[in-house]
Amino acid sequence: MKSLLLLNKTLIRKNNIITLSLSSISNVSVNSNSSNNSNSNNNKTEKPIRHTKEQLEKLSPQNIYDAVDIVKKSAWSKFDETVEIIVNLGLDPRKPNQAIKGVAKLPHGVGKIVRVAVFAQGSDVQAAKDAGADAVGSDELIARVQAGDFPFDSVIATPEMMPTLAKVGKLLGPKGLMPNPKMGTVTKDVAKAVKTSKAGAVQFRVEKKGIVQASVGKVSFTKEKLLENIRSMMVAIGDCKPEGIKGKYYLVGHIKSTMGRSVPVEVATIDPTNGRFMLDPSKVTVQT
């Protein structure tokens, strides 16, 4: 009540008398609010419509050929989106023998320049440089990593360097960069390893709930190139199947682009052990 009475009182400021009324104050506040709202509405930019209503309808599992077509058509962003394949495997990664990891050599790469670092000494340093490595060294390269500098996407090391590389294992490990003999990144033939990484080798590993998610190219790739990369990826995942696994190995599959929708895939068309693996539906003859 006090505040309302004060608003009706006469205000004296520098010997000038100013009288304010409740009605005038309310009008000012309303007008200011409306102007602010109109300005904010004008400043708002409309978000791009990502998909049409038809595109957002639930899809049934598609054969891999049709799934790739849908992914390419549903990509909407201005940049070249990455295409990923996601596979749910019948594995329990909490068990040591089921925490699979591996490398897929994609024939058409992933559509980006891969920066490779090699931890080596002696003659291996020059061999790595000649093969195209972006960063080569030992102690000086380790110092850069310790300082938070990671000028690479893939790391290769000679067996002799692994004890020294253990100093930065806690920094490289969480980023998936720690060299591993099973992935071919711990080797004496550094030149071959560098060329393989540069050519489009993609590392993958099973995550929680048995999921493997890996890049297989860009939306700008032709359909044929994406399909060939997917074939190589699925064969590599199949080669990592642990012995003694009972039941189905491939449970569910999806393919998607960075900003696009996820398209369910018929498992039979991405399972290397199935007769329909990567089978072009247009070439299938139906017997009547």
N, C-alpha and C positions, 0 to 999 in steps of 0.2 A: 504494500500500500504506500509506503514511504517513497518508493521509486516513482510511482505514478504521480504523486503530488509534486515531486521535484521537477518533473517534466513540464508541469503547468506553471511553475514559478518563473519569475522574471530573472533572466540571466544577465549579469553585468560583466562585460569584458572590455577593458581599457576605456572605461567611461561611456561606452556605447550600450544602449539598452536594446536587448534582443528578446522577443517574446516567442516562445515555441508552444505549439499546441499538440495534443496527442494525435489529432487527425492528420496534421501536416507531417508528423514523424512517420506515421504508419504509411502515408502515401509515398514518402521518399523511399522507405524500406521496400515497399512492394514494387515500385518502379525500378529500383536498383536490382532487385532479385530477378525481375522479368528480363531486364537488359542483360544481366549476367547469363541467364539461362539461354537467351537467344544467341549470345556470343558463343557460348560453349557448344550449342547445337551447330552453329555455323562452322566452328573449328573442328568438329568431329568429322573424320573421314570414314567413308563407308568401307567396311571390310570386304575383301574380295570373296565372291561366292565360290567355295572350294569345289563343291559337287552339286549336280542337279539332284532332284528328288529321286529320279530313277536310278542314279548311280549309288545312292545311299541305301537302296533297298538291299536286304540281306541276300547274299549270294550263296548258292549251293557250291560244293567243291567242284572246281573246274580242272580239266586236263591242263597240263603245264603249258601247252601251246596257246590255249585260249586265255589262261591266267596272265601270261606275258603281255598279250594284246590289251587286256583290261588295265593292267598296270601302266602301260605306256599311254593309253588314252586318258586315264584318270589323273595323270600328273598335271598339276596346274601352276606350280610356282615358276618364277622367271629364271631361276638358276637350274643347272643340270642336276636333277635329283639322282641320288644313289639308289640303286635297286638292291634289295636285300632278300635273302631267302631265310625263313625261320622254320626249323624242324624240331618237333618234339619227339625225343627218342625214348624208348623203353629202358631207360637207365636210371640208376640212383647215384648221382655224382658224389654222394657222401661216402660211398665205398671206393677205396683206392683204385681197384682194378676197373672201375667204371667211370672214372674222371678222365674221359678221353680228351685228347688234344692232337692236332695235326696240322698239315699244310696242304692246301690245294693249289696246284699250278694251273691258273686260269689261262687259256690260250689267247685271250684278248685283253688280259689285265683288268684293272678296276676303273680305268679312266682317269687316273691321277698319277702324278710323279711321286714315286716312292723314294724317300731319302733314307739311305742306308749308312749306318755307322759300323765300323769294324774295329774291334779291340784286338790288336796284334802287335808283334815286335819283329825286328829283324827283316828278313827278305819278304815276309808276309805283308808288310806295310806297303811296299811298292806293288806287290801283286794285287792288293786290294784297290789301290789307287788306279792301276791300269784297267781294272775291271769296271771302274766307274763309281766306287764308293764315295760318298759325300763327306764323310768324316772318318779319319783313320788315326789311331794312336793307342797309347796305353795310359800312363799315369796322367798325362796332360788332359786326355779325354775324360778320364775318371774325375778329375778336378772340375771340369765343366759341368758334369752331371751333378756333382756335389753342390755346385753353385746354383743349381736349378735350371741349367741350360740343356735343353733336349733337342738338338738340331737334327733329329732323325725320326723316322717312322718304323724302322726295323733295325735290329741289332744282331751282329754276327761276332763271334769270338773264336779264337783258337783254343784248344784244350789247355794250353799252358797259361792262358790268361784268366781262366775261370776262378782260381783262388784269389787273384787280385780283384777281379770283378765282384767278388762277394761283398766288398766294401760298400757297393752301391746297389746291392740286391734289393734292399727295402725301398729304394727309389724306383728301380726299373720294374720290379715285380708287379706292383699294383697297376702299372700302365701296360702290362702285358708285353714288356720289352726284354725281359730277362732271357738270354740265350738258353736253348734247350736242345740236347742231342736228338731227342725224338722229333723235333721240328726241323732238324737239319741246320740249325743256326750255331751249333758248336761243331766246328769242322777244321780240318787242316787245309782243305781246299777252299780257301776264302774267295778265290776268283770265281769259282763256280757258284758258290753261295750268293755272292753279290749279284751276279748275272741273273740267277733264279729269282731273287727278290725284286730286282728291277723289272723283270719280265712279267710280273703279276702274280707272284706267290702270295696267297692269303692264308694267314694263320687263323685257326678256329679252335674253340674249346667248348666243352659242354658246361652250361651254367646251371643255376638252380632249377629244379624240377625237370632236369634232363633236356633243356632247350639249347640248341645250337643256332646262332644267328650270325650270318656272314654276308659280306658284300659280294655281288656277282657282276657289277658293272654300273653303267649309267643309263638313264632314260634315253639319252641320245644314241645309244648303241642300237644297231639293227636287231630285229627279232632273232635272227640266226645267231648273231654273236652272243646275245644273252643266253640263248638256249644251249650253246656250246659251253659257255662258262658254267651254267647250272649243271650240266652233265658232269663236268670235271669236279665240281664241288661235291655233288652227291656220291660220286665214285670214291672220292677221298674220305668222306664221312663213313661210307660203307666199309672201306679198308681198315678203319679204326675200331670196328665192332669187336668188343672184348669176347674172348672165348668163354663158353659156358652160359651165355645169355639165353634165357628161355623166353618164349613168347615173341611178340612182334618187336622189331627193332625200330621201324619207322611208324610212329603213331599218328601224328598230325603234321601237315605242312601248310605254310602260307608264303606268299610272296608280296612285297610291297615296295613302294618308293618312299623317299624321305618324308614327303608331305602328303602322299597319296593314301588311299585306303588299302587295307589289308585284304588280299584275295585268297580264299581257301583253295588248296590244291588237292586234287585226287592223289592220295599217297601212292597208288600203284604206278602213276606216271613219273614219279621221282624216286622210286625204289629200284636200285640196280639189279635186284634179284627177281624182279617181276617181269613178266613177258611184255607188259605195256610200258616199260621204262622208256621215257622220252620218245614215245611212239606218236608220229604225226597222225592225228585223227582223220585227216583228209585222205590218207593213204590206206585206211582200214576198209576192207571190203566186208560187208555184212551178208552172210549167206542166208538165203531164205529157204 
